[in-house]
Amino acid sequence: MEVGVRLLGIVLRLLNFLLAPLFWFRQRNRRAVPRPPHPLLLRSAKEHATAIRSGEITSEELVIAYINRVQEVNPLLNAVVEERYRAALEDAKEVDRCLNEAIRTGTLEELVAAKPLLGVPFTVKESCSLAGLSNAVGCLEYAGRKATEDGGAVRLVKEAGGIPLLVSNTPELCLGWETTNLLKGTTNNPYCLSRTPGGSSGGEGALLACGASAVSVASDIAGSIRVPAAFCGVFGHKPTPGIIPIDGHIPTLSDPKFPNFLTVGPMARRAEDLPLLMNIMAGDNRHMLNLDEPVDLSTLQVYYMTEAAKSLALLNVDKCIKDKIKRAVKYLRTECGSKICKEKFKDLEDSVEMSVSVFFSMKDIPNMLQDPNDPKLNKSLFVELVKTMFGGAARSLQGLGFTVIARNNLFIPAARREHYEEKAARLKEQLIETLGDNGVLLYPVFPGAAHAHGRVFVRAAGVLYSMLFNVLGCPATAVPVGTAGHLPVAIQVIAAPNQDRLCLAVAKQLEIGFGGWCPPQ
């Protein structure tokens, strides 16, 4: 570990300890959102689709149920940026008319085959672009800007019959692990409103967790799907890059390495919805993943690590998360006959250096200090930091924090960047060779459960557990495995590139063994 990174980590851990009483005071109110009142809202999207085409319920009735739930919980969550409820109801009525016509003409089977999500409402992370709705992505200078067309993945879900309800909140340009910005404000965790749902897909995580969304289109560039999924007790999958289209996403970079980092993927309350959404969102690339091919868990090789390394500079992984990983390993061995492998991936101890070195080697990374009125001018970082104390800054403190990291490369010497890029390449080769087409790694998503608003500044180092797998291009799934007190606990299932089916199969099995999503009480 680099000396600068180690010193910074130690300082942040010390601050985390010293400020613990303050954050305890801020999160002492354990108020949660009410449990979903309608049993319908506890079902999976797959079950919704079946109920609609069987005539058990109409699409209009289902859309109304979700709209009512969003309107009930959003005053507590602050997750919705802009909605299209009236248009969604018209879409639902049209679906019901089409279904009746298909039944009359005997073409129902064809309609369902072409549109597997027919009549099911879904929600969209604002950065993924839903035509006609807000596309400001938390930036003051973009207030009022609308998406002119759907992002690639959103378009595919709509073509599969899904009905979009709204776009949800993110940090500024998705550059943060807490969902807050100066334009829309802060989104709350449904299990404890004084805590964060994570970021940058925090709006989606919060809505899903309380039954206000069936499934979500989200994105992940450094844990942005998996951290909110973990904090909100739902399933979130970061796909192998290059499979699901990312066109229309804000932000986007011209650097050719960017499509290897950013992935658009699904979030869901039920594990069975992940392969359904992946097949839809992958479009013509779905054959690359073979998601419909059964996975024999009795032949699966399971590797596991409960922490990246023991170091004074790293946050300790909570005991409950370590215990859940060990219990998951035991469950897969005893209940499924999976083979448990003892080999560890020692280079994960340098996850911070590898992640930062590769990420900040990209060009066109958003400059949070650029003057929107004159791109040639940059605002003063010091002045903007002072302005935050008086409410006059153009960026949130989190956005400015990203700028601080970008400017100093987290104290990693420029001369060492190539070393860590090469180390990341070697680690990727090791993972591919070791995991192959029949192995997974169980690992933390984050060192702890959801923390208090604002605590991200002293706990941001925890994203080393998720960010590196964007660098390595590995698919990874956040899987809820129970609770610690009143908060969800999750673990991460990682596979070699293009082996997403292994992640999703293990996620579904762990849902059976550990219960999966549990609504807030």
FILOLUM-332461 format. One line per 3 residues: number of its first residue (from 1); for each residue x, y, z of C-alpha. Coordinates in steps of 0.25 Angstrom, whole numbers, plus 5000, padded with zeros to 4 digits. Each point is the difference from the previous one (the first is absolute). Layout:
NUM> X/Y/Z | ...
end
This chain:
1> 5000/5000/5000 | 5005/5014/4996 | 5005/5008/5012
4> 4991/5012/4996 | 4988/4991/4999 | 5003/4993/5013
7> 5001/5013/5007 | 4987/5006/4994 | 4993/4987/5004
10> 5005/5001/5015 | 4996/5014/5001 | 4986/4997/4994
13> 4999/4988/5010 | 5004/5009/5011 | 4989/5010/4996
16> 4990/4989/4999 | 5003/4996/5014 | 5000/5014/5006
19> 4987/5005/4992 | 4993/4987/5004 | 4992/5007/5011
22> 4996/5011/4991 | 4995/4990/4989 | 4993/4991/5011
25> 4992/5013/5004 | 4996/5003/4986 | 4995/4985/4998
28> 4994/4998/5013 | 4986/5002/4994 | 4997/4986/4994
31> 4987/5004/4993 | 4998/4991/4988 | 4989/5001/4989
34> 4988/4992/5002 | 4999/4986/4995 | 4993/4998/4986
37> 4985/5000/5003 | 4997/4992/4987 | 5004/4985/4999
40> 5001/5003/4985 | 5013/5008/5003 | 5007/4989/5006
43> 5000/4992/4987 | 5011/4999/4989 | 5000/5007/4987
46> 4999/4986/4994 | 4988/4996/5008 | 4994/5014/4996
49> 5001/4996/4986 | 4994/4987/5002 | 4988/5006/5007
52> 4997/5010/4989 | 5000/4990/4989 | 4992/4990/5008
55> 4989/5011/5003 | 5002/4999/5015 | 5003/5015/5000
58> 5000/5011/4989 | 5012/5008/4997 | 4993/5013/5004
61> 4997/4994/5013 | 5014/4997/5002 | 5005/5013/4996
64> 4990/5007/5009 | 5005/4992/5012 | 5015/5004/4997
67> 4996/5015/4998 | 4993/5000/5013 | 5012/4993/5007
70> 5009/5010/4994 | 4991/5012/5005 | 5000/4994/5014
73> 5015/4998/5002 | 5006/5011/4992 | 4998/5011/5010
76> 5008/4992/5009 | 5011/4995/4990 | 5001/5012/4991
79> 5004/4990/4989 | 4992/5005/4988 | 5006/5011/4990
82> 4988/5000/4990 | 4988/4991/4998 | 4991/4996/4988
85> 4988/4994/5007 | 4989/5005/4991 | 5008/4995/4988
88> 5003/4987/5007 | 4985/4997/5002 | 4997/5003/4986
91> 5011/4990/4996 | 4994/4990/5010 | 4986/5002/4994
94> 5006/4997/4986 | 5007/4987/5005 | 4986/4995/5005
97> 4994/5003/4987 | 5011/4993/4992 | 4998/4988/5010
100> 4985/4999/4998 | 5002/5001/4985 | 5011/4989/5000
103> 4991/4991/5008 | 4989/5002/4990 | 5009/4998/4988
106> 5008/4988/5006 | 5013/5007/4999 | 5003/5002/5015
109> 5011/4990/5000 | 5007/5008/4989 | 4998/5013/5007
112> 5006/4994/5013 | 5012/4995/4993 | 5003/5013/4994
115> 4997/5008/5013 | 5004/4992/5012 | 4998/5012/5010
118> 4987/5004/4994 | 4992/5010/5009 | 5010/5000/5011
121> 5004/5013/5006 | 5015/5003/5002 | 5009/5012/5004
124> 5012/5006/4994 | 5012/5007/5006 | 5001/5014/4995
127> 5013/4998/4994 | 4995/4989/4991 | 4991/5009/4992
130> 4985/4999/4998 | 4995/5008/4989 | 4992/5013/5004
133> 5004/4999/5015 | 5011/5007/5007 | 5015/4998/4996
136> 5007/5010/5009 | 5006/4989/5009 | 5001/5009/5012
139> 5007/5012/4994 | 4995/5014/5002 | 5005/5005/4987
142> 4991/4989/4993 | 4987/5003/5007 | 4989/4998/4991
145> 5007/4992/4990 | 4992/4988/4994 | 5005/4987/4993
148> 4997/5001/4985 | 5000/4985/4999 | 5000/4987/5008
151> 5014/4994/5004 | 5003/4987/4993 | 4996/4991/5012
154> 4988/5008/5003 | 4995/4999/4986 | 5001/4984/5000
157> 4992/4999/5013 | 4989/5009/4994 | 5000/4991/4987
160> 4999/4988/5009 | 4987/5006/5006 | 5005/5007/5012
163> 4993/5013/5004 | 5009/5011/5006 | 4995/5007/5012
166> 5011/5010/5003 | 5014/5004/5001 | 5007/5000/5013
169> 5011/5008/5008 | 5015/4998/4999 | 5012/5008/5004
172> 5005/5011/4991 | 5004/4993/4987 | 5000/4987/5008
175> 5013/5003/5006 | 4998/4996/5015 | 4996/4989/5009
178> 4989/5008/5007 | 4987/5004/4992 | 5000/5015/5003
181> 5001/5013/4991 | 4997/5014/5000 | 4989/4999/4990
184> 4991/4990/5006 | 5006/4998/5014 | 5003/4987/5008
187> 4993/4986/4999 | 4997/4992/5012 | 5002/4985/5003
190> 4986/4994/5002 | 5005/4991/5012 | 5005/5012/5007
193> 4997/5014/4995 | 5012/5006/5007 | 5009/4991/4992
196> 5004/5000/4985 | 4995/4991/4990 | 5014/5000/4993
199> 5004/5005/4986 | 4999/5003/4989 | 4988/4991/4998
202> 4994/5004/5014 | 4987/5005/4995 | 4998/4986/4993
205> 5004/4993/5012 | 4991/5008/5009 | 4988/4998/4991
208> 5002/4985/4998 | 5002/4997/5015 | 4986/5005/5004
211> 4992/4994/4989 | 4999/5013/4992 | 5007/4994/4988
214> 4999/4986/4993 | 5014/5001/4993 | 5010/5010/4997
217> 5009/5005/4989 | 5012/5005/5007 | 5015/5001/4997
220> 5013/4997/5007 | 5014/5006/4998 | 5006/4998/5013
223> 4990/4992/5009 | 4988/5009/4996 | 4991/4989/4999
226> 5005/4990/5010 | 5002/5010/5012 | 4986/5005/4999
229> 4995/4986/4999 | 5008/4996/5012 | 4995/5012/5008
232> 4986/4998/4996 | 4999/4985/5001 | 4997/4997/4985
235> 5007/4993/4989 | 5009/5008/4991 | 5008/4994/4988
238> 5012/5007/4993 | 5001/4993/4987 | 5012/4996/4992
241> 5003/5013/4992 | 4997/5001/4986 | 4988/4991/5000
244> 4989/5010/5004 | 4999/5013/4992 | 5005/5013/5008
247> 4996/5010/4989 | 4992/5012/5006 | 5007/4999/5013
250> 5004/5013/5007 | 5011/5002/5002 | 5008/4993/4989
253> 5015/5001/4997 | 5007/5000/4986 | 5011/4991/5006
256> 5000/4986/4994 | 5001/4994/5013 | 4987/5006/5005
259> 4991/4989/4995 | 5008/4990/5008 | 4997/5008/5013
262> 4986/5004/4998 | 4989/4989/5000 | 4985/5002/4999
265> 4993/4989/5008 | 4988/4995/5008 | 4996/5002/5014
268> 4988/4992/5006 | 4993/4995/5013 | 5000/4985/4995
271> 5012/4993/4994 | 4992/4993/4989 | 4998/5014/4994
274> 5015/5002/4997 | 5001/4990/4989 | 4987/5005/4994
277> 5005/5014/5000 | 5014/4996/4995 | 4994/4992/4988
280> 4991/5012/4997 | 5011/5011/5002 | 5011/4992/4992
283> 4992/5000/4987 | 5007/4994/4989 | 5012/4997/5009
286> 4992/4991/5009 | 5006/4988/4994 | 5014/5004/5005
289> 4995/4997/5015 | 4992/4987/4998 | 4991/5004/5012
292> 4990/4989/4997 | 5010/4989/5001 | 4998/4993/5013
295> 5011/5001/5011 | 5004/4987/5007 | 5004/5006/5014
298> 5005/4986/5004 | 5012/5002/4991 | 5002/5014/5003
301> 5013/5005/5006 | 4998/5010/5011 | 5012/5009/5005
304> 4998/5010/5011 | 5006/5012/5007 | 4994/5007/5012
307> 5010/5012/4998 | 5010/5006/4990 | 5011/5000/5011
310> 5003/5003/5014 | 5005/5015/5001 | 4999/5012/5009
313> 4997/5008/4987 | 4987/4992/4997 | 4987/4999/5006
316> 4997/4988/5007 | 4989/4991/4994 | 4989/4999/5010
319> 4999/4986/5007 | 4986/4998/4995 | 5004/5001/4986
322> 5012/4990/5002 | 4991/4991/5007 | 4990/5000/4988
325> 5011/4997/4990 | 5004/4988/5008 | 4986/4995/5002
328> 4997/5002/4985 | 5013/4992/4997 | 4995/4989/5010
331> 4986/5000/4994 | 5005/4998/4985 | 5009/4989/5005
334> 4989/4992/5008 | 4987/5003/4993 | 5006/5001/4985
337> 5012/4991/5001 | 5009/5012/4995 | 5015/4998/5001
340> 5006/5010/5009 | 5014/5005/4996 | 5010/5006/5010
343> 5008/5008/4990 | 5000/5015/5003 | 5003/5012/4991
346> 5011/5007/5007 | 5001/5012/4990 | 4986/5005/5005
349> 5008/5007/5011 | 5004/5010/4990 | 4986/5002/4995
352> 5000/5015/5003 | 5013/5003/4992 | 4995/4991/4988
355> 4986/5007/5000 | 5005/5014/5001 | 5012/4998/4990
358> 4992/4994/4989 | 4987/5009/5002 | 5008/5013/5000
361> 5008/4996/4988 | 4988/5003/4992 | 4998/5013/4992
364> 4988/5009/5001 | 4997/4997/5014 | 4989/5010/5004
367> 5007/5013/5006 | 4990/5004/5011 | 5007/5014/5001
370> 4997/5004/4985 | 4992/5012/4998 | 4988/4996/4992
373> 4999/5014/4994 | 5014/5000/4996 | 5006/4986/4998
376> 5014/5006/4999 | 4999/5005/5014 | 5002/4992/5013
379> 4994/5004/5014 | 5009/5000/5012 | 4999/4988/5008
382> 5003/5007/5013 | 4990/5011/4997 | 4989/4989/4997
385> 5004/4993/5013 | 4998/5013/5008 | 4987/5002/4992
388> 4994/4987/5005 | 5001/5005/5014 | 4990/5011/4996
391> 4991/4993/4990 | 5005/5007/4988 | 5009/4990/4993
394> 4997/4995/4986 | 5003/4985/5004 | 4997/4992/5012
397> 5011/4996/5010 | 5000/4986/4994 | 5003/5006/4986
400> 5011/5008/5005 | 5006/4988/5007 | 5000/4993/4987
403> 5008/5011/4994 | 5010/4999/5012 | 5003/4986/4997
406> 5001/5002/4985 | 5010/5011/5002 | 5010/4993/5009
409> 4997/4986/4995 | 4998/4995/5014 | 5015/5003/5003
412> 5004/4989/4991 | 5013/5004/4992 | 4998/5002/4985
415> 5012/4991/4999 | 4993/4989/5006 | 4987/5000/4992
418> 5006/4991/4989 | 5004/4990/5011 | 4986/4999/5005
421> 4993/5000/4987 | 5009/4988/4997 | 4997/4994/5013
424> 4985/5001/4997 | 5002/4993/4987 | 5007/4988/5006
427> 4989/4999/5011 | 4990/5000/4989 | 5007/4988/4993
430> 5001/4993/5014 | 4985/5001/5002 | 4997/4996/4986
433> 5009/4988/5001 | 4996/4996/5014 | 4985/5002/5000
436> 4999/4996/4985 | 4986/4996/4996 | 4996/4993/5013
439> 5005/5008/5012 | 4995/5012/5008 | 5006/5009/5011
442> 4992/5004/5012 | 5005/5013/5005 | 4994/5012/5008
445> 4993/5011/4992 | 5004/5011/5011 | 5006/4998/5013
448> 4987/5003/5008 | 4985/5003/4998 | 4994/5014/4996
451> 5006/5011/5008 | 4995/5014/5004 | 4999/5011/4990
454> 5013/5007/4998 | 5009/4988/5006 | 5004/4997/4986
457> 5011/5010/5001 | 5007/4991/5011 | 4996/4986/4994
460> 5002/5002/4985 | 5012/4991/5001 | 4989/4989/5001
463> 4997/5000/4985 | 5014/4993/4998 | 4991/4987/5001
466> 4991/5004/4988 | 5008/5010/4991 | 5011/4990/4996
469> 4991/4991/4993 | 4996/5011/4991 | 5015/5002/4997
472> 5001/4985/4998 | 4988/4998/4991 | 4994/4989/5009
475> 4985/4998/5002 | 4996/5002/5014 | 4986/4998/5008
478> 4997/5007/5013 | 4991/4989/5008 | 4992/5003/5012
481> 5003/4990/5011 | 4992/5005/5012 | 5000/5011/5010
484> 5009/5006/5011 | 4991/5006/5009 | 4990/5008/4992
487> 5009/5002/4988 | 5003/4990/4988 | 5013/4993/4998
490> 5005/4995/4986 | 5011/4993/4994 | 5006/5000/4986
493> 5001/4989/4990 | 5011/5002/4990 | 5003/4991/4987
496> 5009/5001/4988 | 4996/5009/4988 | 4988/4994/4993
499> 4997/4991/5011 | 4988/5008/5005 | 4991/4988/5000
502> 5009/4994/5012 | 4998/5013/5008 | 4985/5000/4998
505> 4998/4985/5003 | 5007/5002/5013 | 4992/5012/5003
508> 4987/4992/4998 | 5005/4989/5009 | 5005/5009/5011
511> 4986/5006/4999 | 4994/4987/5004 | 5010/4997/5011
514> 5000/5014/5006 | 4986/5006/4997 | 5004/5011/4990
517> 4993/5014/5001 | 4992/5003/5012 | 4992/5012/5000
520> 5002/5012/5010 | 4992/4998/5013
end
